Amino acid sequence: MCERRTNTAQVGAVGVLVIIVIAAIVVLVIVDVATTPSPPIAPQETCTLVHHIILPDACVCSVASKSCHPTKTLPYLIVFQQAAACPTLGCDVDLR
């Protein structure tokens, strides 16, 4: 039988490929966070659904000190949940 041996060039190539994939994921997360729009400036408290590329979608309140809870959720990465719909009545209202 002929034994196959891996040489250092193959191990190095796989290592470089893994580093490139990790770097690409980190860059996508940074772009996702940086391009997230700020909460809309509205005369009253409103919730807005913000879509992300990598991170889960979330409800954002127009008032900085308050929060929104989604009215509907969708699965995200098998065990987590992301927002699918936000309440239109205002912030700090949990209609689940």
Backbone as a printed PyTorch tensor [residue, N CA C, xyz], in Angstrom:
tensor([[[  0.8260,  -1.1810,   0.0000],
         [  0.0000,   0.0000,   0.0000],
         [  0.8750,   1.2510,   0.0000]],

        [[  0.3500,   2.2220,  -0.6170],
         [  1.0660,   3.4920,  -0.6800],
         [  0.5130,   4.4290,   0.3870]],

        [[  1.3690,   4.9140,   1.2330],
         [  0.9340,   5.8330,   2.2870],
         [  0.9860,   7.2600,   1.7670]],

        [[ -0.0650,   7.9980,   2.0840],
         [ -0.0820,   9.4020,   1.6970],
         [  0.4030,  10.2270,   2.8800]],

        [[  1.2350,  11.1470,   2.6000],
         [  1.7370,  12.0390,   3.6390],
         [  1.3810,  13.4670,   3.2560]],

        [[  0.9950,  14.2050,   4.2520],
         [  0.7370,  15.6150,   3.9810],
         [  2.0150,  16.3870,   4.2270]],

        [[  2.3000,  17.2580,   3.3460],
         [  3.4930,  18.0650,   3.5380],
         [  3.1210,  19.4190,   4.1350]],

        [[  4.1020,  20.1690,   4.4820],
         [  3.8600,  21.4550,   5.1400],
         [  3.1740,  22.4570,   4.2060]],

        [[  3.3430,  22.3010,   2.9020],
         [  2.6980,  23.2230,   1.9610],
         [  1.1830,  23.0380,   1.9890]],

        [[  0.7220,  21.7810,   2.0970],
         [ -0.7130,  21.5290,   2.1610],
         [ -1.3020,  22.0550,   3.4630]],

        [[ -0.6140,  21.8260,   4.5600],
         [ -1.0880,  22.3090,   5.8570],
         [ -1.1110,  23.8330,   5.8680]],

        [[ -0.1000,  24.4550,   5.2970],
         [ -0.0440,  25.9110,   5.2300],
         [ -1.1600,  26.4800,   4.3730]],

        [[ -1.4810,  25.8120,   3.2610],
         [ -2.5470,  26.2870,   2.3770],
         [ -3.9060,  26.1990,   3.0640]],

        [[ -4.1400,  25.1220,   3.7850],
         [ -5.3990,  24.9850,   4.5180],
         [ -5.4860,  26.0510,   5.6130]],

        [[ -4.3840,  26.2990,   6.2870],
         [ -4.3580,  27.3320,   7.3300],
         [ -4.6590,  28.7080,   6.7760]],

        [[ -4.0960,  29.0360,   5.6440],
         [ -4.3400,  30.3310,   5.0090],
         [ -5.8050,  30.4360,   4.5840]],

        [[ -6.3710,  29.3560,   4.0550],
         [ -7.7710,  29.3610,   3.6540],
         [ -8.6960,  29.5900,   4.8490]],

        [[ -8.4080,  28.9520,   5.9690],
         [ -9.2100,  29.1390,   7.1870],
         [ -9.1060,  30.5790,   7.6700]],

        [[ -7.9390,  31.1530,   7.6390],
         [ -7.7510,  32.5460,   8.0680],
         [ -8.5170,  33.4990,   7.1500]],

        [[ -8.5180,  33.2370,   5.8480],
         [ -9.2420,  34.0920,   4.9100],
         [-10.7480,  34.0180,   5.1660]],

        [[-11.2710,  32.8270,   5.4310],
         [-12.6980,  32.6790,   5.7020],
         [-13.0780,  33.4100,   6.9850]],

        [[-12.2830,  33.2710,   8.0280],
         [-12.5620,  33.9590,   9.2930],
         [-12.5070,  35.4710,   9.0940]],

        [[-11.5180,  35.9490,   8.3580],
         [-11.4030,  37.3910,   8.1030],
         [-12.6030,  37.9020,   7.3140]],

        [[-13.0930,  37.1250,   6.3480],
         [-14.2570,  37.5420,   5.5640],
         [-15.5040,  37.6490,   6.4410]],

        [[-15.6870,  36.7140,   7.3570],
         [-16.8320,  36.7680,   8.2680],
         [-16.7410,  37.9810,   9.1760]],

        [[-15.5510,  38.2620,   9.6960],
         [-15.3630,  39.4290,  10.5710],
         [-15.6580,  40.7160,   9.7980]],

        [[-15.2030,  40.8070,   8.5670],
         [-15.4540,  42.0040,   7.7560],
         [-16.9500,  42.1680,   7.4870]],

        [[-17.6630,  41.0740,   7.1890],
         [-19.1030,  41.1690,   6.9630],
         [-19.8540,  41.6300,   8.2030]],

        [[-19.4430,  41.1740,   9.3770],
         [-20.0960,  41.6150,  10.6140],
         [-19.8210,  43.0900,  10.8480]],

        [[-18.6050,  43.5400,  10.6170],
         [-18.2740,  44.9660,  10.7970],
         [-19.0830,  45.8250,   9.8280]],

        [[-19.1820,  45.4090,   8.5690],
         [-19.9730,  46.1580,   7.5860],
         [-21.4390,  46.1600,   7.9940]],

        [[-21.9310,  45.0340,   8.5020],
         [-23.3200,  44.9290,   8.9320],
         [-23.6260,  45.9050,  10.0610]],

        [[-22.7550,  45.9900,  11.0290],
         [-22.9670,  46.8970,  12.1590],
         [-22.8100,  48.3520,  11.7160]],

        [[-21.8460,  48.6180,  10.8570],
         [-21.5860,  49.9930,  10.4300],
         [-22.6870,  50.5420,   9.5320]],

        [[-23.3520,  49.6960,   8.7700],
         [-24.3790,  50.1800,   7.8590],
         [-25.7820,  50.1270,   8.4500]],

        [[-25.9010,  49.7360,   9.7020],
         [-27.2070,  49.7090,  10.3470],
         [-27.7200,  51.1370,  10.4800]],

        [[-28.8900,  51.4320,   9.9440],
         [-29.3970,  52.7960,  10.0330],
         [-29.7440,  53.1580,  11.4740]],

        [[-29.5830,  54.4110,  11.7880],
         [-29.9600,  54.8640,  13.1180],
         [-31.4840,  54.8720,  13.2190]],

        [[-31.9910,  54.8830,  14.4360],
         [-33.4510,  54.9030,  14.5830],
         [-34.0450,  56.1170,  13.8800]],

        [[-35.2080,  55.9550,  13.2890],
         [-35.8060,  57.0740,  12.5660],
         [-36.1780,  58.2110,  13.5120]],

        [[-36.0310,  59.4210,  13.0240],
         [-36.4240,  60.5840,  13.8120],
         [-37.9140,  60.7980,  13.5590]],

        [[-38.6810,  60.5660,  14.5830],
         [-40.1340,  60.6560,  14.4350],
         [-40.6990,  61.5050,  15.5590]],

        [[-41.8390,  62.1470,  15.3250],
         [-42.4330,  62.9790,  16.3570],
         [-42.9530,  62.1600,  17.5380]],

        [[-43.2250,  60.9000,  17.3280],
         [-43.7250,  60.0640,  18.4100],
         [-42.8740,  58.8040,  18.4960]],

        [[-43.1070,  58.0190,  19.5140],
         [-42.3690,  56.7740,  19.6940],
         [-42.8490,  55.7520,  18.6820]],

        [[-41.9610,  55.3090,  17.8210],
         [-42.2980,  54.2870,  16.8390],
         [-41.2180,  53.2120,  16.8260]],

        [[-41.6190,  52.0150,  16.4810],
         [-40.6890,  50.8950,  16.3410],
         [-40.4800,  50.6040,  14.8630]],

        [[-39.2380,  50.3210,  14.5000],
         [-38.9000,  50.0310,  13.1180],
         [-38.1120,  48.7340,  13.0560]],

        [[-38.4070,  47.8980,  12.0810],
         [-37.6600,  46.6620,  11.8800],
         [-36.4040,  46.9740,  11.0860]],

        [[-35.2410,  46.6420,  11.6470],
         [-33.9650,  46.8890,  10.9950],
         [-33.4170,  45.5500,  10.5040]],

        [[-33.1770,  45.4640,   9.1860],
         [-32.6510,  44.2390,   8.5820],
         [-31.1300,  44.2770,   8.5760]],

        [[-30.5120,  43.1670,   8.9030],
         [-29.0620,  43.0400,   8.9040],
         [-28.6300,  41.9880,   7.8890]],

        [[-27.3510,  41.9850,   7.5330],
         [-26.8040,  40.9980,   6.6110],
         [-26.4650,  39.7090,   7.3590]],

        [[-25.6950,  39.8250,   8.4070],
         [-25.2350,  38.6620,   9.1680],
         [-25.9580,  38.5560,  10.5070]],

        [[-26.0340,  39.6460,  11.2330],
         [-26.6520,  39.6570,  12.5560],
         [-28.1660,  39.4860,  12.4330]],

        [[-28.8320,  39.0510,  13.5000],
         [-30.2960,  38.8910,  13.4140],
         [-31.0050,  40.2430,  13.2920]],

        [[-32.1380,  40.2400,  12.6060],
         [-32.9470,  41.4550,  12.4710],
         [-33.4780,  41.8540,  13.8420]],

        [[-33.6960,  43.1570,  14.0410],
         [-34.1300,  43.6480,  15.3450],
         [-35.0990,  44.8030,  15.1860]],

        [[-35.9040,  45.0170,  16.2280],
         [-36.7930,  46.1730,  16.2930],
         [-36.0540,  47.3030,  17.0020]],

        [[-36.1190,  48.5060,  16.4290],
         [-35.4270,  49.6700,  16.9930],
         [-36.4550,  50.7500,  17.2840]],

        [[-36.3620,  51.3330,  18.4780],
         [-37.2680,  52.3980,  18.8920],
         [-36.7100,  53.7510,  18.4610]],

        [[-37.5930,  54.6880,  18.1410],
         [-37.1430,  56.0230,  17.7380],
         [-36.6320,  56.8330,  18.9240]],

        [[-36.9620,  56.4160,  20.1450],
         [-36.4720,  57.0680,  21.3550],
         [-35.3030,  56.2430,  21.8850]],

        [[-34.1570,  56.8880,  22.0910],
         [-32.9340,  56.1660,  22.4260],
         [-33.0130,  55.4040,  23.7420]],

        [[-33.7270,  55.8890,  24.7270],
         [-33.7330,  55.2520,  26.0420],
         [-34.7640,  54.1370,  26.1670]],

        [[-35.5670,  53.9160,  25.1490],
         [-36.6070,  52.8900,  25.2120],
         [-36.2890,  51.7460,  24.2540]],

        [[-37.0420,  50.6650,  24.3820],
         [-36.7930,  49.5030,  23.5400],
         [-38.0850,  49.0020,  22.9180]],

        [[-37.9390,  48.1550,  21.9100],
         [-39.0760,  47.5290,  21.2340],
         [-38.9270,  46.0210,  21.3080]],

        [[-40.0500,  45.3500,  21.4250],
         [-40.0620,  43.8970,  21.4150],
         [-40.8260,  43.4450,  20.1830]],

        [[-40.2920,  42.4860,  19.4300],
         [-40.9820,  42.0640,  18.2020],
         [-42.3240,  41.3920,  18.4880]],

        [[-43.2720,  41.5880,  17.5870],
         [-44.5710,  40.9270,  17.7250],
         [-44.5360,  39.5310,  17.1060]],

        [[-43.6800,  39.3400,  16.1160],
         [-43.4730,  38.0270,  15.5010],
         [-41.9840,  37.7820,  15.3900]],

        [[-41.5880,  36.5230,  15.5360],
         [-40.1780,  36.1750,  15.4030],
         [-40.0040,  35.0500,  14.3920]],

        [[-38.7880,  34.9390,  13.8840],
         [-38.3960,  33.8790,  12.9690],
         [-37.1650,  33.1790,  13.5350]],

        [[-36.9360,  31.9220,  13.1690],
         [-35.7220,  31.2510,  13.6320],
         [-34.4710,  31.8880,  13.0340]],

        [[-33.3930,  31.8850,  13.8200],
         [-32.1100,  32.4140,  13.3820],
         [-31.0290,  31.4800,  13.9050]],

        [[-30.2460,  30.9060,  13.0320],
         [-29.1820,  29.9570,  13.3960],
         [-29.6980,  28.8260,  14.2860]],

        [[-30.7810,  28.2370,  13.9200],
         [-31.4090,  27.0540,  14.5110],
         [-31.9430,  27.2890,  15.9220]],

        [[-31.1470,  27.8190,  16.8610],
         [-31.5800,  27.9270,  18.2560],
         [-31.9440,  29.3480,  18.6810]],

        [[-31.6750,  30.3450,  17.8640],
         [-31.9510,  31.7310,  18.2230],
         [-33.1820,  32.2360,  17.4750]],

        [[-33.6650,  33.4010,  17.8570],
         [-34.8230,  34.0290,  17.2150],
         [-34.4350,  35.4200,  16.7300]],

        [[-35.0610,  35.8670,  15.6430],
         [-34.8880,  37.2330,  15.1570],
         [-36.2610,  37.8450,  14.9210]],

        [[-36.3190,  39.1520,  14.9100],
         [-37.5890,  39.8550,  14.7410],
         [-38.1100,  39.6930,  13.3180]],

        [[-39.4140,  39.4810,  13.2000],
         [-40.0550,  39.4020,  11.8890],
         [-41.0320,  40.5570,  11.6930]],

        [[-41.5950,  41.0560,  12.8080],
         [-42.5200,  42.1900,  12.7510],
         [-42.4160,  42.9650,  14.0540]],

        [[-42.5730,  44.2770,  13.9520],
         [-42.4890,  45.1450,  15.1300],
         [-43.8550,  45.7720,  15.4050]],

        [[-44.1200,  46.1330,  16.6620],
         [-45.4070,  46.7720,  16.9670],
         [-45.4580,  48.1800,  16.3810]],

        [[-46.6440,  48.6180,  16.0160],
         [-46.8010,  49.9700,  15.4800],
         [-47.3330,  50.9350,  16.5300]],

        [[-47.6640,  50.4260,  17.7130],
         [-48.2460,  51.2800,  18.7470],
         [-47.2320,  52.1550,  19.4540]],

        [[-46.0110,  51.6950,  19.6110],
         [-45.0040,  52.4840,  20.2950],
         [-43.9610,  51.6090,  20.9500]],

        [[-43.0460,  52.2550,  21.6370],
         [-41.9450,  51.5490,  22.2710],
         [-42.3460,  51.0000,  23.6390]],

        [[-41.5420,  50.0710,  24.1280],
         [-41.7480,  49.4380,  25.4350],
         [-43.0900,  48.7350,  25.5510]],

        [[-43.6270,  48.2670,  24.4500],
         [-44.8790,  47.5160,  24.4630],
         [-44.5550,  46.1000,  24.0070]],

        [[-44.8350,  45.1240,  24.8440],
         [-44.5810,  43.7320,  24.5130],
         [-45.9110,  43.0670,  24.1810]],

        [[-46.1570,  42.8300,  22.9020],
         [-47.4260,  42.2590,  22.4590],
         [-47.3230,  40.7730,  22.1080]],

        [[-46.3120,  40.0990,  22.6110],
         [-46.1630,  38.6780,  22.2730],
         [-47.2290,  37.8330,  22.8720]]])
